[in-house]
Structure formats: C-alpha cells, structure tokens
Amino acid sequence: MPALSELEAAYTTAGKDTVFTEELALLQTTYIGRPTPLYFAKRLTERLGGAKIYLKREDLAHTGAHKINNAIGQALLAKKMGKQRLIAETGAGQHGVATATGAALTGLSCDIYMGSDDIARQSLNVFRMKLLGARVIEVSTGSRTLKDAINEGLRDWTTNVRTTHYVMGTVFGPHPFPMMVRDFQAVIGKEAKKQIMKAEGRLPDYLIACVGGGSNSIGLFFDFLAHDSVRMIGVEAGGRGIASGEHAARFAGGSIGILQGTKSYLLQDDDGNVLGTHSVSAGLDYASVGPEHAFLKDSGRVEYTYAEDNEALGAFEMLSRTEGIIPALESSHALAEAIKRAPALSKEYVIVVNLSGRGDKDVQHVARIKGIEL
Ligand SMILES: *Cc1c(COP(=O)(O)O)cnc(C)c1O
C-alpha cells in the first residue's frame, strides 16, 4: 500500500506540473512520432463493399506499437520521483522492449521479468532488450509465462520500492495503474477524434480495438465515451473457439475473480484456480482483463466479442495484400471484427480500427503456422 500511495500522489502531482506534461508532449512528438496518422484504407473498404474503414496507425509509433506511449510516460514519472531503476514484466517482449527503451531514454537501469517459456519463444525481443541495456530475468516458476513474470515483478517492487518503479504494461494491476496507463494511452483517441473530424466532418459510427489487458482499446475509446452515437467494440482472443477451452476470451468464458491486485472477469475453475489460456497472439494471451473494461461491459457502454485464431490469421493476410500493411496478430483480431461487420453496413458508415502494432514480430510465427521454413 505505501508503494501504491506514493505512486498515486506522485502521478497526481505530475499531472498538474507543466514541466512534466510539456516534456511528455515534446517526447510524444519528437521521439515516439506522434500524432500517428489516421489512414483511410480505401482498397480494404472497396474489397469489403460496405462501411468506410480507417486505421489508427499505432504500428508507426517508435518500437512498433502503442506500448511506448505508456512506457515513456511511466519512465518520465519514475525519473521525476527520483527512482533509479525500472522493472517490468513482459510476455511476448513488446512491453519489455518499450520499457527498456524508456529506461535508455531517461538513463535509468532496467530489469525485465520474463517467463522461461517466453524467453525461448521470443529470442529476438530478448536480444533487443539486452541491446537497449536491460537485464532479462528468467522466471521458471508456475506456467513460466506472463502471469508468473508479473508475480515476480510485483515481488521485486515491494522489496525495492525505494529505488525502483514498476512499469505495468497495461490497464491492469492495483490502482493507480489502470487509471495511469489509460491516461497515457488516451492520446490515441484524442488524436483520432480530431483526425476523423477533419477527414469526415463527423464522429465515427464504430470504434474497434483488440483487448489483451485492454490498454490500446481504452486508449482509443476513452475520449469518445461521452458520445452516445459512437459504438465501441472490444475484441478478445477466441483462440481455438470458446467450446475448446483454448482461448483468452474473459468476457465470453470467464467470471468475476481477483488476480494480481485486480477484481475483474477472470478465466478460472470452480475453485478459483486460474485457467491456462491460448491465443495465436501472445499479447492477448492473458487470463484476466483490465477492471475498467469489466465496468464498461457491465454498464453496456462497450460491446465485447472475440475473434478466433484462424479469423485473425485471415485478417493478417488480407490487410497485408490489400493495403501493404502487415499488422500485429493482436491488431488482426480487431481487423477480423471489422471484416465481419463492414459488408453489412452501408457506405455512409465509418469504422475506426486501432492498428495497435506492426506485424514484423509475427512474421516468423505465421510462417511456422503455414509450415514454411525460414
Ligand atoms: C501488448 C499488445 C496488445 C495487447 O495489450 P493491450 O493492453 O490490450 O493493448 C495489443 N496489440 C499489440 C500490438 C501489443 O503489443
């Protein structure tokens, strides 16, 4: 609790400090490359023959995904708090790379917790983190993946809180993390609103984003929540189908539980044991989901659905061929939903899809699935 209280107080102060907010705004422009473009996907729209599809290009942000928006925000905050060290968890390695980047930028030391199974699967990202000056600490307990890496990270933080800031990678964990990460990601929706007003002269009919922990989706949705005419759809990982039990669709297949400081929808058995998950995309492969999404689901403001592995793979290939953009497999889940919906809507409708990241990291994985040796 003292660590969380200290963080909440520092974050509240920083939000009112123009030195902090101006430094962050300058880095968003000159380092991350913001604003990211809102691109009208003309060929994809024509191919589907219905609603106009726009893509919010977070794939063009530095390090290739939206995660950098949050990592740079928290790194600056840690520096301001006088911390000397950043730690973080990572699954596929994207948040680890973003945090290592933030640490290099601010001159802080950096340790990244990663499950040994993930280390074996994501050797390229492990080396990227090392190049950026971070140490990668192997976690060989439990399922040896993301959940266990978060446990170890939180343990480290409570031991070393005087010197260390824990950079949570998504809108999860105890307060103030879900609020803080949402605020750092809300820049996505703020920009998208201005950009769609300029392009179409009105707000969009639909926003669609994939939901792992829920940070890129809430980042897009947040600034639009008060506009009732804008429908929002969060897309979870349907894996091999809900019936198979091999998925990460917490809203479709989970129930309320508590994990890692968060009360939310959770994939658990009748005794409250956390269930194993599966998704073709590592970034969506987690047993629970940010608590604000649980609220948005229960209030009915946001609709949640899922896309299965094969649907995401189909969207991955379709966007590559129609637009020359190779999307992340996570983002491909959001695209799969747009591909399902657009044909049934008339041409006046406008859909904005959050392209949360680029697919370079997934190329090898997709080749393996297709049985191609690289
Ligand atoms: C990590 C990741 C996600 C999932 O995380 P959220 O917090 O739900 O956004 C989605 N897309 C990409 C490209 C990612 O790297």
The ligand as an ORCA input file, in Angstrom:
! r2SCAN-3c Opt
* xyz 0 1
  C       0.560     -5.922    -25.989
  C      -0.192     -5.687    -27.240
  C      -1.605     -5.714    -27.272
  C      -2.450     -6.084    -26.091
  O      -2.364     -5.240    -24.990
  P      -3.484     -4.168    -24.621
  O      -3.080     -3.685    -23.291
  O      -4.811     -4.876    -24.615
  O      -3.456     -3.124    -25.660
  C      -2.240     -5.409    -28.461
  N      -1.548     -5.126    -29.587
  C      -0.200     -5.097    -29.596
  C       0.497     -4.782    -30.867
  C       0.523     -5.379    -28.436
  O       1.872     -5.361    -28.473
*
